[in-house]
Amino acid sequence: MFFTFFSLVSFATVMYGLWYFRSCHRAFAAFLSFFLLCGLLKTPVYVYAGGNMYSPQLPRELVIYLAWCAGFLWLSFGFALVIASLHLIPKIASAGEKFRSVAVCVCSLAAFATVALCGLNGLKEPALVQHKIAVSFPAGASGAAKTSLKIIQLSDLHLSSMVSDQWFDALVETVNRARPDLIALTGDVADGLVSERSKTVDRLKELKSVYGTVMIPGNHEYYVEYHRWMDLYRSMGFYVLENGAWSFRHGSVVVDVIGLADEQASSLGGKAPLPDMDAAVAGLDTGAAGHVRILLKHRPKNASRFAGGKYRVDLMLCGHTHGGMVPPVMPLAAFANSGYIRGAYDLGQASLYVSDGTFLWNGFPFRLFTENTVAEFLLEI
């Protein structure tokens, strides 16, 4: 239903655009129409050319090109609405074809420039963003000698054919140069079929840390071969947490890492567990002194309910929002995630961090005023 609606809207956009392009030079009008047509065909090509809608099995350059054409289509539709609205102003309407010709050319060039800027920004190698967080123990707690724990968070990698070897080399170098104690993958690790992505995903074993890599599912894990993906990550030696916890001793403290399933599990009709914090902490001593508690949850929605109280979370790491990606999307992303969209938030007894994402999904690979990030946390305990 969604794709049918999207296709109808796209078709209407092309027709509307062609009507406006009629006042431009023929070659320029044909050029613009070709880009609109490619943007319109993006979804059918993704579906029928191999792979699946969430991760087409197409060459990297073609995936990027189709995504950029779709971006131009969306922007052109927006500009067309603006031009049509301006025609309601009598003075502008009286200018007739001259105004339309200038407006279409200017708006089309602006759309091209915006798509190129946001697209290139979305393909950049991830930048290391460092944070320091102090964890305090209750007065008189035992085993609370001063120490520090370094965590690297990678979120929303969306490994697909759009990821180049050069980009992955930069990721590995950035993470390993930081020499983390723990690596946390907070969902949406890969898109597509296991048979198509296992070679790329296998490179995650190049990431080095003292205690290993812990992983939770994001919404994209549930779209294609969920159980096969979870089995693959376990076979790679990752600690896969689906409403579970894993503890290890770091110096004089015990670190409890809690991981939740994602709400998208409901799409599998009971074949995967729904998020359940009580089940996740069932094996932990909630009143234990000298414990640091880290919660991994893909979506930051309702994060405040896990701060303090019986769960006593010290640090919560999330992703999903990609930082809102571009300004028009940011308010929508904030609304859908309880206002938590990017960066650090003080929840009183806990700290929340929402990652901008390490990469982007090929369906919307654009960024403006956000960046691909590798988040580093130094917990001073």
C-alpha positions in Angstrom: 0.0 0.0 0.0 2.8 2.4 0.9 4.8 1.7 -2.2 1.7 2.1 -4.4 0.9 5.5 -2.8 4.5 6.6 -3.1 4.6 5.6 -6.8 1.4 7.5 -7.5 2.7 10.6 -5.7 6.0 10.3 -7.6 4.2 10.0 -11.0 2.1 13.0 -10.2 5.3 14.9 -9.3 6.9 14.0 -12.6 3.8 15.2 -14.6 3.7 18.4 -12.6 7.4 18.9 -13.0 7.2 18.4 -16.8 4.5 21.0 -17.0 6.7 23.5 -15.2 9.8 22.5 -17.2 8.0 23.4 -20.5 9.2 27.0 -20.1 12.9 26.0 -19.8 15.3 25.3 -22.6 14.5 21.9 -24.2 17.8 20.3 -23.3 17.6 21.4 -19.7 14.0 20.3 -19.5 15.0 16.9 -20.8 17.9 16.7 -18.4 15.7 17.5 -15.4 12.9 15.1 -16.6 15.5 12.3 -16.8 16.5 12.8 -13.2 12.9 12.9 -12.1 12.2 9.7 -14.0 15.2 7.9 -12.4 14.0 9.0 -9.0 10.5 7.7 -9.8 12.0 4.3 -10.8 14.1 3.9 -7.7 11.6 1.8 -5.8 10.7 -0.6 -8.7 14.4 -1.1 -9.5 15.2 -1.8 -5.8 12.4 -4.4 -5.7 12.9 -6.2 -9.0 16.6 -5.9 -9.7 17.8 -8.3 -6.9 18.2 -8.2 -3.2 15.3 -6.6 -1.5 13.7 -3.2 -0.9 15.8 -2.5 2.2 19.1 -3.5 0.6 19.1 -3.9 -3.2 21.8 -6.1 -4.7 23.1 -3.4 -7.0 26.5 -1.8 -7.6 27.4 0.9 -5.1 27.4 3.7 -7.7 24.0 2.8 -9.0 22.5 2.7 -5.5 23.9 6.1 -4.8 22.7 7.5 -8.1 19.2 6.3 -7.7 19.0 7.6 -4.1 20.2 11.0 -5.2 17.7 11.1 -8.1 15.0 10.3 -5.5 16.2 13.1 -3.4 16.0 15.5 -6.3 12.5 14.2 -7.0 11.4 15.0 -3.4 12.9 18.4 -3.4 11.5 19.2 -6.9 8.1 18.4 -5.6 8.5 20.7 -2.6 9.8 23.5 -4.9 6.9 23.0 -7.3 4.5 23.5 -4.4 6.3 26.7 -3.5 6.1 28.0 -7.1 2.5 27.1 -7.3 1.8 28.9 -4.1 3.6 32.1 -5.2 1.4 32.2 -8.3 -1.5 33.0 -5.9 0.1 36.4 -5.4 -1.3 38.7 -8.1 1.9 40.6 -8.9 3.8 37.4 -9.4 1.0 35.8 -11.3 1.0 38.7 -13.7 4.6 38.0 -14.6 3.4 34.8 -16.2 5.8 32.6 -18.1 8.9 34.7 -17.4 8.6 34.2 -13.7 7.9 30.5 -14.1 11.0 30.0 -16.3 13.3 31.7 -13.8 11.8 30.1 -10.8 12.0 26.6 -12.2 15.6 27.0 -13.2 16.7 28.5 -9.9 14.8 25.9 -7.9 16.2 23.0 -9.9 19.8 24.2 -9.5 19.1 24.6 -5.8 17.7 21.1 -5.6 20.8 19.7 -7.4 23.2 21.5 -5.1 21.3 20.5 -1.9 21.2 16.8 -2.9 24.9 16.8 -3.8 25.8 18.5 -0.5 23.7 16.2 1.6 24.6 13.1 -0.4 28.4 13.7 -0.2 28.1 14.5 3.5 26.2 11.2 4.1 29.1 9.2 2.4 31.9 10.7 4.6 34.0 8.5 6.7 32.9 8.4 10.4 34.4 10.9 12.8 35.4 10.0 16.4 33.3 11.9 19.0 34.6 11.6 22.6 32.6 11.9 25.8 33.5 11.7 29.5 30.9 10.4 31.9 31.3 10.1 35.7 29.6 7.2 37.5 29.0 7.7 41.2 28.4 4.9 43.7 26.2 5.3 46.8 28.1 6.3 50.0 29.7 3.3 51.7 29.5 1.1 48.6 32.2 -1.5 48.5 34.6 -2.1 45.7 34.3 1.4 44.3 38.0 2.2 43.7 38.6 4.7 41.0 39.0 3.3 37.5 37.9 4.1 33.9 36.2 2.1 31.2 36.4 3.0 27.5 33.4 2.1 25.3 33.0 2.5 21.6 29.4 2.7 20.3 28.7 1.9 16.6 25.1 2.4 15.7 23.1 2.1 12.5 26.0 0.9 10.3 23.5 -0.3 7.7 26.2 -2.4 6.0 25.2 -2.8 2.4 26.6 -2.5 -1.1 26.8 1.2 -0.5 29.7 0.7 1.9 33.1 0.9 0.2 36.3 -0.9 1.3 37.9 2.5 1.9 35.1 3.6 4.2 35.3 0.3 6.2 39.1 0.6 6.4 38.7 4.0 8.0 36.1 2.7 10.4 38.5 -0.1 11.6 41.4 2.3 11.9 39.3 4.7 13.9 38.0 2.1 16.4 41.3 0.2 16.8 43.3 3.4 17.3 41.0 4.3 20.3 41.9 0.9 22.0 38.4 0.4 23.6 37.6 -1.9 26.5 34.2 -2.7 25.0 32.5 -2.2 21.6 28.7 -1.8 21.6 26.7 -2.3 18.4 23.3 -0.7 19.0 21.2 -2.1 16.2 20.7 -1.8 12.4 24.1 -3.4 11.8 23.4 -4.7 8.2 20.7 -4.6 5.5 19.9 -7.5 3.2 20.3 -11.2 3.0 22.9 -13.0 5.0 24.2 -14.7 1.8 24.8 -11.2 0.3 26.2 -9.4 3.3 28.1 -12.0 5.4 31.5 -11.1 3.7 31.1 -7.4 4.6 29.8 -8.1 8.1 32.6 -10.5 8.7 35.0 -7.6 8.6 33.5 -6.5 12.0 35.8 -9.1 13.5 38.7 -6.8 12.6 37.5 -4.4 15.4 39.5 -5.0 18.6 38.6 -4.5 22.2 39.6 -5.9 25.6 36.3 -7.5 26.5 34.7 -8.0 23.1 31.7 -6.8 21.2 28.1 -6.7 22.4 25.2 -6.4 20.0 21.5 -5.7 20.1 19.0 -5.8 17.3 17.5 -2.6 15.7 14.4 -2.4 13.6 16.2 -3.3 10.4 17.3 -6.6 11.8 13.7 -7.8 11.8 13.0 -6.9 8.1 15.0 -9.7 6.6 16.2 -13.1 8.0 16.2 -12.0 11.6 17.1 -15.4 13.2 19.8 -16.1 10.6 21.4 -12.7 11.4 21.4 -13.3 15.1 22.9 -16.7 14.6 25.6 -15.2 12.4 26.6 -12.6 15.0 26.8 -15.2 17.7 29.0 -17.4 15.5 31.3 -14.3 15.2 31.8 -14.3 18.9 29.6 -11.3 19.6 27.5 -11.1 22.8 24.0 -10.9 21.3 21.5 -9.5 23.8 17.8 -9.9 23.1 16.3 -8.9 26.5 19.4 -10.2 28.2 22.4 -9.1 30.2 26.1 -9.9 30.3 28.4 -9.0 33.1 32.2 -8.8 33.4 34.6 -7.5 36.0 36.7 -4.4 35.2 39.2 -3.6 37.9 37.3 -3.3 41.2 33.8 -3.0 39.6 31.4 -5.2 37.8 29.9 -4.0 34.6 26.4 -5.1 33.7 25.6 -4.7 30.1 21.8 -5.0 29.4 20.4 -5.3 25.9 16.8 -5.0 24.8 15.0 -6.3 21.7 13.4 -3.7 19.4 9.7 -2.9 19.1 9.9 -4.1 15.4 9.8 -7.7 16.8 6.0 -7.4 16.7 6.2 -7.7 12.9 7.3 -11.4 13.3 4.1 -12.5 14.9 5.5 -13.9 18.2 8.6 -15.5 16.6 10.9 -13.0 18.3 10.8 -11.5 21.8 9.3 -8.1 22.3 11.3 -5.6 24.5 11.2 -6.7 28.1 13.4 -4.9 30.6 12.2 -7.1 33.5 13.3 -10.2 31.6 16.6 -8.6 30.7 17.6 -7.8 34.3 16.1 -11.0 35.8 19.4 -12.5 36.5 21.1 -9.4 37.9 21.4 -8.3 41.5 19.5 -5.0 41.4 20.9 -3.9 44.7 24.5 -4.9 44.2 27.1 -2.3 45.2 30.1 -1.6 43.0 28.1 -2.4 39.8 28.0 -0.2 36.7 24.9 -0.7 34.7 24.8 0.1 30.9 21.6 -0.3 28.9 21.7 -0.7 25.1 18.4 0.1 23.4 18.0 0.9 19.7 15.3 3.4 20.0 15.5 6.2 22.6 11.8 6.5 22.9 10.6 6.5 26.6 14.2 6.4 27.8 13.4 8.1 31.0 11.5 5.1 32.4 14.8 3.2 32.7 16.6 5.9 34.7 16.7 5.2 38.4 14.1 3.2 40.2 14.4 -0.6 40.2 16.5 -0.7 37.0 19.2 1.7 38.2 20.8 2.3 34.8 23.9 4.5 34.8 24.3 4.9 31.1 21.9 4.3 28.2 23.2 4.1 24.6 20.7 4.4 21.7 20.6 5.1 18.0 17.9 4.8 15.4 17.3 8.5 14.7 20.6 9.2 12.7 20.5 12.5 14.5 17.5 13.5 12.3 19.7 13.4 9.2 18.4 16.7 7.6 16.6 19.7 9.2 13.1 18.9 7.7 13.2 15.4 9.2 14.6 16.4 12.7 11.2 17.5 14.2 9.6 14.3 13.0 12.4 12.2 14.5 12.2 14.0 17.8 8.5 13.6 18.0 8.7 9.9 17.3 11.4 9.4 20.0 10.2 11.3 23.0 12.2 14.3 22.0 15.5 12.4 22.2 17.2 12.9 18.8 20.9 13.2 19.1 23.7 13.7 21.6 23.8 13.6 25.4 20.8 13.9 27.8 20.8 14.1 31.6 18.0 11.9 32.9 18.7 12.6 36.5 20.1 9.3 37.8 21.3 8.2 34.4 23.0 9.6 31.3 21.5 9.0 27.8 23.4 9.3 24.5 21.7 9.1 21.1 24.1 8.4 18.3 24.0 10.3 15.0 24.7 6.9 13.5 27.9 5.5 12.0 26.5 5.4 8.5 23.1 5.7 6.7 20.5 3.5 5.1 20.6 3.4 1.3 17.0 4.4 1.2 17.8 7.9 2.4 21.6 8.5 2.5 21.5 12.3 3.2 22.9 14.4 6.0 23.0 18.1 6.7 24.3 19.5 10.1 24.8 15.9 11.3 27.7 13.5 10.6 28.6 9.8 10.6 30.1 9.2 14.0 32.0 6.7 16.1 31.1 7.5 19.7 33.7 7.0 22.4 32.8 7.1 26.0 35.3 7.2 28.9 33.4 6.2 32.1 35.2 7.5 35.1 34.1 5.1 37.8 
